[in-house]
Amino acid sequence: MDVQNLEKNQRNKIIKELCDQGAGFSQLARITGISYGIIQRVVTDQSPLIYYSYTAKHYSV
């Protein structure tokens, strides 16, 4: 089964189930080809970081 091409919710469910059965993050990353960071976020229910870009505004007096 190619886990990378599954729908996101289905993929996450499979990853969580495998971790519950004792598979480690590194092991899942190697087997599935999904990055360690994504697996870690899925299993620990962390949302991805959002970076905001601010542009500096200069005001003359």
C-alpha distance matrix in Angstrom:
0.0 3.8 5.9 8.9 9.0 9.0 12.6 14.4 15.5 12.2 10.7 14.1 14.1 11.0 12.7 16.0 15.0 13.7 17.0 19.0 17.9 19.2 16.7 18.6 18.2 18.4 16.0 13.2 14.4 14.1 10.7 9.1 11.8 13.2 16.9 18.7 21.0 18.4 16.9 20.6 21.6 18.9 19.8 23.5 23.6 25.5 25.8 25.7 29.1 31.1 33.6 36.7 38.9 42.6 45.2 48.6 51.4 54.8 57.9 61.3 64.3
3.8 0.0 3.8 5.5 5.9 7.1 10.9 12.4 14.4 11.7 9.6 13.1 14.1 11.4 12.3 16.0 15.9 14.6 17.3 19.8 19.2 20.1 17.2 18.4 17.2 17.3 15.4 12.5 12.7 12.7 9.9 7.3 9.1 10.5 14.2 16.6 18.6 16.0 15.2 18.9 19.7 17.4 18.9 22.4 22.4 23.7 23.7 23.1 26.4 28.2 30.6 33.6 35.6 39.3 41.8 45.2 48.1 51.4 54.5 57.9 61.0
5.9 3.8 0.0 3.8 5.5 5.4 8.7 9.4 11.1 8.8 6.1 9.3 10.7 8.3 8.9 12.5 13.0 12.0 14.4 16.9 16.9 17.8 15.0 16.0 14.5 15.2 13.8 10.4 10.7 11.9 9.4 6.1 8.3 8.2 11.9 14.0 15.6 12.8 11.8 15.6 16.1 13.6 15.2 18.7 18.6 20.0 20.1 19.8 23.2 25.1 27.7 30.8 33.1 36.7 39.4 42.8 45.6 49.1 52.1 55.6 58.5
8.9 5.5 3.8 0.0 3.8 5.7 8.4 8.7 11.6 10.3 7.4 10.3 12.7 11.1 10.9 14.4 15.7 14.7 16.5 19.3 19.8 20.2 17.1 17.3 15.1 15.5 14.9 11.5 10.6 12.0 10.5 6.8 7.1 6.6 10.1 13.0 14.2 11.4 11.5 15.2 15.4 13.6 15.9 19.0 18.6 19.3 18.9 17.9 21.1 22.7 25.0 28.0 30.0 33.8 36.3 39.7 42.5 45.9 49.0 52.4 55.5
9.0 5.9 5.5 3.8 0.0 3.8 6.7 8.5 11.4 10.0 8.3 11.7 13.7 12.5 13.3 16.6 17.5 17.1 19.2 21.7 22.1 23.1 20.2 20.8 18.7 19.3 18.5 15.1 14.4 15.6 13.8 10.2 10.6 10.3 13.7 16.6 17.5 14.4 14.8 18.4 18.1 16.0 18.5 21.5 20.6 21.5 20.6 19.8 23.0 24.2 26.5 29.2 31.1 34.8 37.2 40.8 43.4 46.9 49.8 53.2 56.3
9.0 7.1 5.4 5.7 3.8 0.0 3.8 6.2 8.2 6.4 5.6 9.2 10.6 9.9 11.4 14.3 15.0 15.3 17.6 19.6 20.2 21.7 19.2 20.2 18.4 19.7 18.8 15.1 15.2 16.9 14.7 11.2 12.5 11.5 14.9 17.2 17.8 14.4 14.2 17.8 17.2 14.4 16.8 19.9 18.7 20.1 19.4 19.3 22.8 24.1 26.9 29.5 31.8 35.4 38.0 41.5 44.1 47.6 50.5 54.0 56.9
12.6 10.9 8.7 8.4 6.7 3.8 0.0 3.8 5.7 5.4 6.0 8.6 10.1 10.8 12.3 14.4 15.6 16.7 18.5 20.1 21.4 23.0 20.9 21.7 19.7 21.5 21.0 17.2 17.2 19.4 17.7 14.0 15.1 13.3 16.1 18.3 18.1 14.4 14.7 17.8 16.4 13.6 16.4 19.1 17.2 18.6 17.5 17.7 21.1 22.1 25.1 27.5 29.9 33.4 36.1 39.6 42.0 45.6 48.3 51.9 54.7
14.4 12.4 9.4 8.7 8.5 6.2 3.8 0.0 3.8 5.5 5.1 6.1 8.6 10.0 10.5 12.2 14.3 15.4 16.5 18.3 20.1 21.4 19.3 19.6 17.3 19.4 19.4 15.7 15.5 18.3 17.1 13.5 14.3 11.7 13.9 15.6 15.0 11.2 11.8 14.5 12.8 10.2 13.2 15.6 13.6 14.8 13.7 14.0 17.6 18.8 21.9 24.5 27.1 30.6 33.5 36.9 39.3 43.0 45.6 49.3 52.0
15.5 14.4 11.1 11.6 11.4 8.2 5.7 3.8 0.0 3.8 5.4 5.2 6.2 8.7 9.9 10.6 12.4 14.4 15.5 16.5 18.6 20.3 18.9 19.6 17.8 20.4 20.3 16.6 17.2 20.1 18.6 15.4 16.8 14.2 16.2 17.3 16.6 12.9 12.7 15.0 13.1 9.9 12.3 14.7 12.4 14.5 13.8 15.1 18.8 20.2 23.6 26.1 29.1 32.3 35.4 38.7 41.1 44.8 47.3 50.9 53.5
12.2 11.7 8.8 10.3 10.0 6.4 5.4 5.5 3.8 0.0 3.8 5.5 5.2 6.4 8.7 10.1 10.7 12.5 14.5 15.5 16.8 18.9 17.4 18.7 17.5 19.8 19.0 15.2 16.4 18.8 16.7 13.6 15.8 13.8 16.5 17.7 17.8 14.2 13.2 16.0 15.0 11.5 13.2 16.3 14.7 17.1 16.9 18.1 21.8 23.4 26.8 29.4 32.3 35.6 38.7 42.0 44.5 48.1 50.7 54.4 57.0
10.7 9.6 6.1 7.4 8.3 5.6 6.0 5.1 5.4 3.8 0.0 3.8 5.5 5.3 6.3 8.7 10.0 10.8 12.5 14.4 15.6 17.0 14.9 15.8 14.2 16.3 15.6 11.8 12.7 15.1 13.3 10.1 12.1 10.0 12.8 14.1 14.5 11.0 10.0 13.2 12.7 9.4 11.4 14.7 13.7 15.6 15.7 16.3 20.0 21.9 25.0 28.0 30.7 34.2 37.2 40.5 43.2 46.7 49.5 53.1 55.8
14.1 13.1 9.3 10.3 11.7 9.2 8.6 6.1 5.2 5.5 3.8 0.0 3.8 5.4 5.1 6.2 8.6 9.9 10.6 12.3 14.3 15.6 13.9 14.5 12.8 15.5 15.4 11.8 12.8 15.9 14.6 11.8 13.6 10.8 12.7 13.0 12.9 9.5 8.1 10.6 9.7 6.1 8.0 11.1 10.0 12.3 12.8 14.0 17.7 19.9 23.3 26.3 29.3 32.6 35.8 39.0 41.7 45.2 47.9 51.5 54.1
14.1 14.1 10.7 12.7 13.7 10.6 10.1 8.6 6.2 5.2 5.5 3.8 0.0 3.8 5.5 5.2 6.2 8.7 10.0 10.6 12.5 14.6 13.7 15.1 14.3 17.3 16.5 13.1 15.0 17.7 15.9 13.6 16.1 13.8 15.9 15.9 16.1 12.9 10.9 13.1 12.5 8.7 9.2 12.4 11.5 14.5 15.4 17.2 20.9 23.2 26.6 29.6 32.7 35.9 39.2 42.3 44.9 48.5 51.1 54.8 57.2
11.0 11.4 8.3 11.1 12.5 9.9 10.8 10.0 8.7 6.4 5.3 5.4 3.8 0.0 3.8 5.5 5.1 6.2 8.7 9.8 10.7 12.7 11.3 13.2 12.8 15.3 13.9 10.5 12.8 15.0 12.7 10.8 13.8 12.3 14.8 14.9 16.0 13.2 10.6 13.3 13.7 10.2 10.3 13.9 13.9 16.7 17.8 19.1 22.7 25.2 28.4 31.5 34.5 37.9 41.1 44.2 47.0 50.5 53.2 56.8 59.4
12.7 12.3 8.9 10.9 13.3 11.4 12.3 10.5 9.9 8.7 6.3 5.1 5.5 3.8 0.0 3.8 5.5 5.2 6.3 8.7 10.0 10.9 9.0 10.0 9.2 11.9 11.1 7.7 9.9 12.6 11.1 9.3 11.9 10.0 11.8 11.4 12.5 10.1 7.1 9.7 10.6 7.5 7.3 11.1 11.7 14.1 15.7 16.6 20.2 22.9 26.0 29.3 32.2 35.6 38.8 41.8 44.8 48.2 51.1 54.6 57.2
16.0 16.0 12.5 14.4 16.6 14.3 14.4 12.2 10.6 10.1 8.7 6.2 5.2 5.5 3.8 0.0 3.8 5.5 5.1 6.2 8.7 10.0 9.4 10.5 10.2 13.6 13.1 10.3 12.7 15.6 14.4 13.0 15.5 13.2 14.4 13.3 13.8 11.7 8.6 9.8 10.4 7.2 5.6 9.1 9.8 12.9 15.0 16.8 20.2 23.1 26.4 29.6 32.8 36.0 39.4 42.2 45.1 48.5 51.2 54.8 57.2
15.0 15.9 13.0 15.7 17.5 15.0 15.6 14.3 12.4 10.7 10.0 8.6 6.2 5.1 5.5 3.8 0.0 3.8 5.4 5.0 6.3 8.9 9.0 11.4 12.2 15.2 13.7 11.3 14.3 16.5 14.6 13.7 16.9 15.3 17.0 16.0 17.1 15.0 11.7 13.2 14.2 10.9 9.2 12.5 13.4 16.6 18.7 20.5 24.0 26.9 30.2 33.4 36.5 39.7 43.1 46.0 48.9 52.3 55.0 58.6 61.0
13.7 14.6 12.0 14.7 17.1 15.3 16.7 15.4 14.4 12.5 10.8 9.9 8.7 6.2 5.2 5.5 3.8 0.0 3.8 5.4 5.1 6.6 5.6 8.4 9.7 12.2 10.2 8.1 11.6 13.3 11.4 11.3 14.5 13.6 15.2 14.0 15.9 14.3 10.8 12.5 14.4 11.7 9.8 13.3 14.9 17.7 19.9 21.1 24.4 27.5 30.5 33.9 36.9 40.2 43.5 46.3 49.3 52.7 55.6 59.1 61.6
17.0 17.3 14.4 16.5 19.2 17.6 18.5 16.5 15.5 14.5 12.5 10.6 10.0 8.7 6.3 5.1 5.4 3.8 0.0 3.8 5.3 5.1 4.6 6.2 7.6 10.7 9.7 8.3 11.4 13.6 12.7 12.8 15.4 13.9 14.6 12.6 14.1 13.2 9.4 10.0 12.3 10.2 7.5 10.5 12.8 15.4 18.1 19.4 22.5 25.8 28.7 32.2 35.2 38.4 41.8 44.4 47.5 50.8 53.6 57.1 59.5
19.0 19.8 16.9 19.3 21.7 19.6 20.1 18.3 16.5 15.5 14.4 12.3 10.6 9.8 8.7 6.2 5.0 5.4 3.8 0.0 3.8 5.4 7.2 9.3 11.2 14.3 13.2 12.0 15.2 17.3 16.1 16.1 19.0 17.4 18.3 16.2 17.4 16.3 12.7 12.9 14.6 12.3 9.2 11.6 13.7 16.8 19.7 21.6 24.7 27.9 31.0 34.4 37.6 40.6 44.1 46.7 49.7 53.0 55.7 59.2 61.4
17.9 19.2 16.9 19.8 22.1 20.2 21.4 20.1 18.6 16.8 15.6 14.3 12.5 10.7 10.0 8.7 6.3 5.1 5.3 3.8 0.0 3.8 6.1 9.3 12.0 14.4 12.4 11.7 15.3 16.6 15.0 15.7 18.9 18.1 19.3 17.4 19.3 18.3 14.6 15.3 17.4 15.1 12.3 15.0 17.2 20.1 22.9 24.5 27.6 30.9 33.9 37.3 40.4 43.6 47.0 49.6 52.7 55.9 58.8 62.3 64.6
19.2 20.1 17.8 20.2 23.1 21.7 23.0 21.4 20.3 18.9 17.0 15.6 14.6 12.7 10.9 10.0 8.9 6.6 5.1 5.4 3.8 0.0 3.8 6.4 9.7 11.8 10.1 10.4 13.8 14.9 14.0 15.4 18.1 17.4 18.0 15.6 17.7 17.5 13.7 13.9 16.7 15.1 12.1 14.5 17.3 19.7 22.7 24.0 26.8 30.2 33.0 36.6 39.5 42.6 46.0 48.5 51.7 54.8 57.7 61.1 63.5
16.7 17.2 15.0 17.1 20.2 19.2 20.9 19.3 18.9 17.4 14.9 13.9 13.7 11.3 9.0 9.4 9.0 5.6 4.6 7.2 6.1 3.8 0.0 3.8 6.8 8.5 6.5 6.6 10.1 11.2 10.4 11.8 14.4 13.9 14.6 12.5 15.0 14.8 11.1 11.9 15.0 13.6 11.2 14.0 16.7 18.7 21.4 22.1 24.9 28.4 30.9 34.6 37.3 40.6 43.8 46.4 49.7 52.8 55.8 59.2 61.7
18.6 18.4 16.0 17.3 20.8 20.2 21.7 19.6 19.6 18.7 15.8 14.5 15.1 13.2 10.0 10.5 11.4 8.4 6.2 9.3 9.3 6.4 3.8 0.0 3.8 5.5 5.2 6.2 8.6 10.1 10.6 12.0 13.6 12.8 12.6 9.8 12.3 12.9 9.5 9.6 13.1 12.7 10.3 12.5 15.6 17.0 19.7 20.1 22.6 26.1 28.4 32.1 34.7 37.9 41.1 43.6 47.0 50.0 53.1 56.4 58.9
18.2 17.2 14.5 15.1 18.7 18.4 19.7 17.3 17.8 17.5 14.2 12.8 14.3 12.8 9.2 10.2 12.2 9.7 7.6 11.2 12.0 9.7 6.8 3.8 0.0 3.8 5.5 5.2 6.1 8.7 10.0 10.5 11.3 9.9 9.0 6.0 8.6 9.4 6.3 6.5 10.2 10.2 8.8 10.9 13.7 14.4 16.8 16.8 19.2 22.6 24.9 28.6 31.1 34.4 37.5 40.0 43.4 46.4 49.5 52.9 55.4
18.4 17.3 15.2 15.5 19.3 19.7 21.5 19.4 20.4 19.8 16.3 15.5 17.3 15.3 11.9 13.6 15.2 12.2 10.7 14.3 14.4 11.8 8.5 5.5 3.8 0.0 3.8 5.5 5.0 6.2 8.7 10.0 10.2 9.8 8.7 6.1 9.6 11.0 8.7 9.3 12.9 13.4 12.5 14.4 17.1 17.4 19.5 18.8 20.9 24.2 26.0 29.8 32.0 35.3 38.2 40.7 44.2 47.1 50.4 53.5 56.2
16.0 15.4 13.8 14.9 18.5 18.8 21.0 19.4 20.3 19.0 15.6 15.4 16.5 13.9 11.1 13.1 13.7 10.2 9.7 13.2 12.4 10.1 6.5 5.2 5.5 3.8 0.0 3.8 5.4 5.3 6.2 8.6 9.9 10.4 10.6 8.9 12.5 13.1 10.2 11.7 15.1 14.6 13.5 16.1 18.7 19.6 21.7 21.3 23.7 27.0 29.0 32.8 35.0 38.4 41.3 44.0 47.4 50.4 53.6 56.9 59.6
13.2 12.5 10.4 11.5 15.1 15.1 17.2 15.7 16.6 15.2 11.8 11.8 13.1 10.5 7.7 10.3 11.3 8.1 8.3 12.0 11.7 10.4 6.6 6.2 5.2 5.5 3.8 0.0 3.8 5.4 5.1 5.8 7.8 7.6 8.7 7.8 11.0 10.5 7.6 10.0 12.9 11.8 11.2 14.3 16.3 17.5 19.2 19.0 21.8 24.9 27.2 30.8 33.2 36.7 39.6 42.5 45.8 48.9 52.1 55.4 58.2
14.4 12.7 10.7 10.6 14.4 15.2 17.2 15.5 17.2 16.4 12.7 12.8 15.0 12.8 9.9 12.7 14.3 11.6 11.4 15.2 15.3 13.8 10.1 8.6 6.1 5.0 5.4 3.8 0.0 3.8 5.6 5.5 5.4 5.1 5.4 5.3 8.8 8.8 7.1 9.6 12.3 12.1 12.4 15.0 16.8 17.1 18.4 17.4 19.9 22.8 24.8 28.4 30.5 34.1 36.9 39.7 43.0 46.1 49.4 52.7 55.5
14.1 12.7 11.9 12.0 15.6 16.9 19.4 18.3 20.1 18.8 15.1 15.9 17.7 15.0 12.6 15.6 16.5 13.3 13.6 17.3 16.6 14.9 11.2 10.1 8.7 6.2 5.3 5.4 3.8 0.0 3.8 5.8 5.6 7.5 8.3 8.5 12.2 12.5 10.9 13.3 16.1 15.8 15.9 18.6 20.5 20.9 22.2 21.0 23.4 26.2 27.9 31.6 33.4 37.0 39.6 42.4 45.8 48.8 52.2 55.4 58.3
10.7 9.9 9.4 10.5 13.8 14.7 17.7 17.1 18.6 16.7 13.3 14.6 15.9 12.7 11.1 14.4 14.6 11.4 12.7 16.1 15.0 14.0 10.4 10.6 10.0 8.7 6.2 5.1 5.6 3.8 0.0 3.8 5.9 8.2 10.3 10.9 14.3 13.7 11.6 14.6 17.1 15.9 16.0 19.2 20.8 21.8 23.0 22.3 25.1 27.8 29.9 33.4 35.5 39.1 41.8 44.7 48.0 51.1 54.4 57.7 60.7
9.1 7.3 6.1 6.8 10.2 11.2 14.0 13.5 15.4 13.6 10.1 11.8 13.6 10.8 9.3 13.0 13.7 11.3 12.8 16.1 15.7 15.4 11.8 12.0 10.5 10.0 8.6 5.8 5.5 5.8 3.8 0.0 3.8 5.4 8.5 10.0 12.9 11.4 9.9 13.3 15.2 13.7 14.6 17.9 18.9 19.8 20.5 19.7 22.7 25.2 27.4 30.8 32.9 36.6 39.2 42.4 45.5 48.7 52.0 55.3 58.3
11.8 9.1 8.3 7.1 10.6 12.5 15.1 14.3 16.8 15.8 12.1 13.6 16.1 13.8 11.9 15.5 16.9 14.5 15.4 19.0 18.9 18.1 14.4 13.6 11.3 10.2 9.9 7.8 5.4 5.6 5.9 3.8 0.0 3.8 6.4 8.9 11.6 10.6 10.2 13.5 15.2 14.5 15.9 18.7 19.6 19.9 20.2 18.7 21.3 23.6 25.4 28.8 30.5 34.2 36.7 39.8 43.0 46.1 49.5 52.7 55.8
13.2 10.5 8.2 6.6 10.3 11.5 13.3 11.7 14.2 13.8 10.0 10.8 13.8 12.3 10.0 13.2 15.3 13.6 13.9 17.4 18.1 17.4 13.9 12.8 9.9 9.8 10.4 7.6 5.1 7.5 8.2 5.4 3.8 0.0 3.8 6.6 8.5 6.9 7.0 10.4 11.6 11.1 12.9 15.5 16.1 16.2 16.4 15.0 17.7 20.1 22.1 25.5 27.6 31.2 33.9 37.0 40.2 43.4 46.6 50.0 52.9
16.9 14.2 11.9 10.1 13.7 14.9 16.1 13.9 16.2 16.5 12.8 12.7 15.9 14.8 11.8 14.4 17.0 15.2 14.6 18.3 19.3 18.0 14.6 12.6 9.0 8.7 10.6 8.7 5.4 8.3 10.3 8.5 6.4 3.8 0.0 3.8 5.4 5.4 6.5 8.7 10.2 10.9 12.6 14.4 15.4 14.7 15.1 13.2 15.4 18.1 19.8 23.3 25.3 28.9 31.6 34.5 37.8 40.9 44.2 47.4 50.4
18.7 16.6 14.0 13.0 16.6 17.2 18.3 15.6 17.3 17.7 14.1 13.0 15.9 14.9 11.4 13.3 16.0 14.0 12.6 16.2 17.4 15.6 12.5 9.8 6.0 6.1 8.9 7.8 5.3 8.5 10.9 10.0 8.9 6.6 3.8 0.0 3.8 5.6 5.2 6.1 8.7 10.0 10.7 12.1 13.9 13.3 14.5 13.2 15.2 18.4 20.2 23.9 26.1 29.5 32.4 35.1 38.5 41.5 44.7 48.0 50.8
21.0 18.6 15.6 14.2 17.5 17.8 18.1 15.0 16.6 17.8 14.5 12.9 16.1 16.0 12.5 13.8 17.1 15.9 14.1 17.4 19.3 17.7 15.0 12.3 8.6 9.6 12.5 11.0 8.8 12.2 14.3 12.9 11.6 8.5 5.4 3.8 0.0 3.8 5.5 5.0 6.2 8.6 10.0 10.5 11.7 10.3 11.2 9.6 11.4 14.7 16.6 20.3 22.6 26.0 29.0 31.7 35.0 38.1 41.3 44.6 47.3
18.4 16.0 12.8 11.4 14.4 14.4 14.4 11.2 12.9 14.2 11.0 9.5 12.9 13.2 10.1 11.7 15.0 14.3 13.2 16.3 18.3 17.5 14.8 12.9 9.4 11.0 13.1 10.5 8.8 12.5 13.7 11.4 10.6 6.9 5.4 5.6 3.8 0.0 3.8 5.4 5.1 6.1 8.6 9.9 10.2 9.5 9.8 8.6 11.5 14.4 16.8 20.4 23.0 26.4 29.5 32.4 35.6 38.8 41.9 45.3 48.1
16.9 15.2 11.8 11.5 14.8 14.2 14.7 11.8 12.7 13.2 10.0 8.1 10.9 10.6 7.1 8.6 11.7 10.8 9.4 12.7 14.6 13.7 11.1 9.5 6.3 8.7 10.2 7.6 7.1 10.9 11.6 9.9 10.2 7.0 6.5 5.2 5.5 3.8 0.0 3.8 5.5 5.1 6.2 8.5 9.7 10.2 11.6 11.5 14.5 17.6 20.2 23.8 26.5 29.9 33.1 35.9 39.0 42.3 45.3 48.8 51.4
20.6 18.9 15.6 15.2 18.4 17.8 17.8 14.5 15.0 16.0 13.2 10.6 13.1 13.3 9.7 9.8 13.2 12.5 10.0 12.9 15.3 13.9 11.9 9.6 6.5 9.3 11.7 10.0 9.6 13.3 14.6 13.3 13.5 10.4 8.7 6.1 5.0 5.4 3.8 0.0 3.8 5.5 5.3 6.0 8.2 8.1 10.4 10.6 13.1 16.6 19.1 22.8 25.6 28.8 32.1 34.6 37.8 41.0 43.9 47.4 49.8
21.6 19.7 16.1 15.4 18.1 17.2 16.4 12.8 13.1 15.0 12.7 9.7 12.5 13.7 10.6 10.4 14.2 14.4 12.3 14.6 17.4 16.7 15.0 13.1 10.2 12.9 15.1 12.9 12.3 16.1 17.1 15.2 15.2 11.6 10.2 8.7 6.2 5.1 5.5 3.8 0.0 3.8 5.6 5.3 5.6 4.8 6.7 7.3 10.2 13.5 16.5 19.9 23.0 26.1 29.6 32.2 35.3 38.5 41.4 44.9 47.3
18.9 17.4 13.6 13.6 16.0 14.4 13.6 10.2 9.9 11.5 9.4 6.1 8.7 10.2 7.5 7.2 10.9 11.7 10.2 12.3 15.1 15.1 13.6 12.7 10.2 13.4 14.6 11.8 12.1 15.8 15.9 13.7 14.5 11.1 10.9 10.0 8.6 6.1 5.1 5.5 3.8 0.0 3.8 5.7 5.2 6.7 8.2 9.6 13.1 16.0 19.2 22.5 25.6 28.8 32.2 35.1 38.0 41.3 44.1 47.7 50.1
19.8 18.9 15.2 15.9 18.5 16.8 16.4 13.2 12.3 13.2 11.4 8.0 9.2 10.3 7.3 5.6 9.2 9.8 7.5 9.2 12.3 12.1 11.2 10.3 8.8 12.5 13.5 11.2 12.4 15.9 16.0 14.6 15.9 12.9 12.6 10.7 10.0 8.6 6.2 5.3 5.6 3.8 0.0 3.8 5.5 7.9 10.7 12.5 15.5 18.8 21.9 25.2 28.4 31.5 35.0 37.6 40.6 43.8 46.6 50.1 52.4
23.5 22.4 18.7 19.0 21.5 19.9 19.1 15.6 14.7 16.3 14.7 11.1 12.4 13.9 11.1 9.1 12.5 13.3 10.5 11.6 15.0 14.5 14.0 12.5 10.9 14.4 16.1 14.3 15.0 18.6 19.2 17.9 18.7 15.5 14.4 12.1 10.5 9.9 8.5 6.0 5.3 5.7 3.8 0.0 3.8 5.5 9.1 11.3 13.8 17.1 20.2 23.4 26.7 29.5 33.1 35.5 38.4 41.7 44.3 47.8 49.9
23.6 22.4 18.6 18.6 20.6 18.7 17.2 13.6 12.4 14.7 13.7 10.0 11.5 13.9 11.7 9.8 13.4 14.9 12.8 13.7 17.2 17.3 16.7 15.6 13.7 17.1 18.7 16.3 16.8 20.5 20.8 18.9 19.6 16.1 15.4 13.9 11.7 10.2 9.7 8.2 5.6 5.2 5.5 3.8 0.0 3.8 6.5 9.5 12.4 15.2 18.6 21.6 25.1 27.8 31.5 34.0 36.7 40.1 42.5 46.2 48.3
25.5 23.7 20.0 19.3 21.5 20.1 18.6 14.8 14.5 17.1 15.6 12.3 14.5 16.7 14.1 12.9 16.6 17.7 15.4 16.8 20.1 19.7 18.7 17.0 14.4 17.4 19.6 17.5 17.1 20.9 21.8 19.8 19.9 16.2 14.7 13.3 10.3 9.5 10.2 8.1 4.8 6.7 7.9 5.5 3.8 0.0 3.8 6.5 8.8 11.9 15.1 18.1 21.6 24.3 27.9 30.4 33.2 36.5 39.1 42.6 44.8
25.8 23.7 20.1 18.9 20.6 19.4 17.5 13.7 13.8 16.9 15.7 12.8 15.4 17.8 15.7 15.0 18.7 19.9 18.1 19.7 22.9 22.7 21.4 19.7 16.8 19.5 21.7 19.2 18.4 22.2 23.0 20.5 20.2 16.4 15.1 14.5 11.2 9.8 11.6 10.4 6.7 8.2 10.7 9.1 6.5 3.8 0.0 3.8 6.5 8.8 12.4 15.2 18.7 21.5 25.1 27.8 30.5 33.9 36.4 40.1 42.3
25.7 23.1 19.8 17.9 19.8 19.3 17.7 14.0 15.1 18.1 16.3 14.0 17.2 19.1 16.6 16.8 20.5 21.1 19.4 21.6 24.5 24.0 22.1 20.1 16.8 18.8 21.3 19.0 17.4 21.0 22.3 19.7 18.7 15.0 13.2 13.2 9.6 8.6 11.5 10.6 7.3 9.6 12.5 11.3 9.5 6.5 3.8 0.0 3.8 6.4 9.7 12.9 16.1 19.2 22.6 25.5 28.3 31.7 34.5 38.1 40.6
29.1 26.4 23.2 21.1 23.0 22.8 21.1 17.6 18.8 21.8 20.0 17.7 20.9 22.7 20.2 20.2 24.0 24.4 22.5 24.7 27.6 26.8 24.9 22.6 19.2 20.9 23.7 21.8 19.9 23.4 25.1 22.7 21.3 17.7 15.4 15.2 11.4 11.5 14.5 13.1 10.2 13.1 15.5 13.8 12.4 8.8 6.5 3.8 0.0 3.8 6.4 9.8 13.0 16.0 19.5 22.1 25.1 28.4 31.2 34.7 37.1
31.1 28.2 25.1 22.7 24.2 24.1 22.1 18.8 20.2 23.4 21.9 19.9 23.2 25.2 22.9 23.1 26.9 27.5 25.8 27.9 30.9 30.2 28.4 26.1 22.6 24.2 27.0 24.9 22.8 26.2 27.8 25.2 23.6 20.1 18.1 18.4 14.7 14.4 17.6 16.6 13.5 16.0 18.8 17.1 15.2 11.9 8.8 6.4 3.8 0.0 3.8 6.5 9.9 12.9 16.4 19.2 22.0 25.4 28.1 31.7 34.3
33.6 30.6 27.7 25.0 26.5 26.9 25.1 21.9 23.6 26.8 25.0 23.3 26.6 28.4 26.0 26.4 30.2 30.5 28.7 31.0 33.9 33.0 30.9 28.4 24.9 26.0 29.0 27.2 24.8 27.9 29.9 27.4 25.4 22.1 19.8 20.2 16.6 16.8 20.2 19.1 16.5 19.2 21.9 20.2 18.6 15.1 12.4 9.7 6.4 3.8 0.0 3.8 6.6 9.7 13.1 15.9 18.9 22.2 25.1 28.6 31.3
36.7 33.6 30.8 28.0 29.2 29.5 27.5 24.5 26.1 29.4 28.0 26.3 29.6 31.5 29.3 29.6 33.4 33.9 32.2 34.4 37.3 36.6 34.6 32.1 28.6 29.8 32.8 30.8 28.4 31.6 33.4 30.8 28.8 25.5 23.3 23.9 20.3 20.4 23.8 22.8 19.9 22.5 25.2 23.4 21.6 18.1 15.2 12.9 9.8 6.5 3.8 0.0 3.8 6.4 9.9 12.8 15.5 19.0 21.7 25.3 27.9
38.9 35.6 33.1 30.0 31.1 31.8 29.9 27.1 29.1 32.3 30.7 29.3 32.7 34.5 32.2 32.8 36.5 36.9 35.2 37.6 40.4 39.5 37.3 34.7 31.1 32.0 35.0 33.2 30.5 33.4 35.5 32.9 30.5 27.6 25.3 26.1 22.6 23.0 26.5 25.6 23.0 25.6 28.4 26.7 25.1 21.6 18.7 16.1 13.0 9.9 6.6 3.8 0.0 3.8 6.6 9.8 12.7 16.1 19.1 22.6 25.5
42.6 39.3 36.7 33.8 34.8 35.4 33.4 30.6 32.3 35.6 34.2 32.6 35.9 37.9 35.6 36.0 39.7 40.2 38.4 40.6 43.6 42.6 40.6 37.9 34.4 35.3 38.4 36.7 34.1 37.0 39.1 36.6 34.2 31.2 28.9 29.5 26.0 26.4 29.9 28.8 26.1 28.8 31.5 29.5 27.8 24.3 21.5 19.2 16.0 12.9 9.7 6.4 3.8 0.0 3.8 6.4 9.2 12.6 15.5 19.0 21.8
45.2 41.8 39.4 36.3 37.2 38.0 36.1 33.5 35.4 38.7 37.2 35.8 39.2 41.1 38.8 39.4 43.1 43.5 41.8 44.1 47.0 46.0 43.8 41.1 37.5 38.2 41.3 39.6 36.9 39.6 41.8 39.2 36.7 33.9 31.6 32.4 29.0 29.5 33.1 32.1 29.6 32.2 35.0 33.1 31.5 27.9 25.1 22.6 19.5 16.4 13.1 9.9 6.6 3.8 0.0 3.8 6.3 9.7 12.8 16.1 19.3
48.6 45.2 42.8 39.7 40.8 41.5 39.6 36.9 38.7 42.0 40.5 39.0 42.3 44.2 41.8 42.2 46.0 46.3 44.4 46.7 49.6 48.5 46.4 43.6 40.0 40.7 44.0 42.5 39.7 42.4 44.7 42.4 39.8 37.0 34.5 35.1 31.7 32.4 35.9 34.6 32.2 35.1 37.6 35.5 34.0 30.4 27.8 25.5 22.1 19.2 15.9 12.8 9.8 6.4 3.8 0.0 3.8 6.4 9.8 13.0 16.0
51.4 48.1 45.6 42.5 43.4 44.1 42.0 39.3 41.1 44.5 43.2 41.7 44.9 47.0 44.8 45.1 48.9 49.3 47.5 49.7 52.7 51.7 49.7 47.0 43.4 44.2 47.4 45.8 43.0 45.8 48.0 45.5 43.0 40.2 37.8 38.5 35.0 35.6 39.0 37.8 35.3 38.0 40.6 38.4 36.7 33.2 30.5 28.3 25.1 22.0 18.9 15.5 12.7 9.2 6.3 3.8 0.0 3.8 6.5 9.9 13.0
54.8 51.4 49.1 45.9 46.9 47.6 45.6 43.0 44.8 48.1 46.7 45.2 48.5 50.5 48.2 48.5 52.3 52.7 50.8 53.0 55.9 54.8 52.8 50.0 46.4 47.1 50.4 48.9 46.1 48.8 51.1 48.7 46.1 43.4 40.9 41.5 38.1 38.8 42.3 41.0 38.5 41.3 43.8 41.7 40.1 36.5 33.9 31.7 28.4 25.4 22.2 19.0 16.1 12.6 9.7 6.4 3.8 0.0 3.8 6.6 9.8
57.9 54.5 52.1 49.0 49.8 50.5 48.3 45.6 47.3 50.7 49.5 47.9 51.1 53.2 51.1 51.2 55.0 55.6 53.6 55.7 58.8 57.7 55.8 53.1 49.5 50.4 53.6 52.1 49.4 52.2 54.4 52.0 49.5 46.6 44.2 44.7 41.3 41.9 45.3 43.9 41.4 44.1 46.6 44.3 42.5 39.1 36.4 34.5 31.2 28.1 25.1 21.7 19.1 15.5 12.8 9.8 6.5 3.8 0.0 3.7 6.5
61.3 57.9 55.6 52.4 53.2 54.0 51.9 49.3 50.9 54.4 53.1 51.5 54.8 56.8 54.6 54.8 58.6 59.1 57.1 59.2 62.3 61.1 59.2 56.4 52.9 53.5 56.9 55.4 52.7 55.4 57.7 55.3 52.7 50.0 47.4 48.0 44.6 45.3 48.8 47.4 44.9 47.7 50.1 47.8 46.2 42.6 40.1 38.1 34.7 31.7 28.6 25.3 22.6 19.0 16.1 13.0 9.9 6.6 3.7 0.0 3.8
64.3 61.0 58.5 55.5 56.3 56.9 54.7 52.0 53.5 57.0 55.8 54.1 57.2 59.4 57.2 57.2 61.0 61.6 59.5 61.4 64.6 63.5 61.7 58.9 55.4 56.2 59.6 58.2 55.5 58.3 60.7 58.3 55.8 52.9 50.4 50.8 47.3 48.1 51.4 49.8 47.3 50.1 52.4 49.9 48.3 44.8 42.3 40.6 37.1 34.3 31.3 27.9 25.5 21.8 19.3 16.0 13.0 9.8 6.5 3.8 0.0
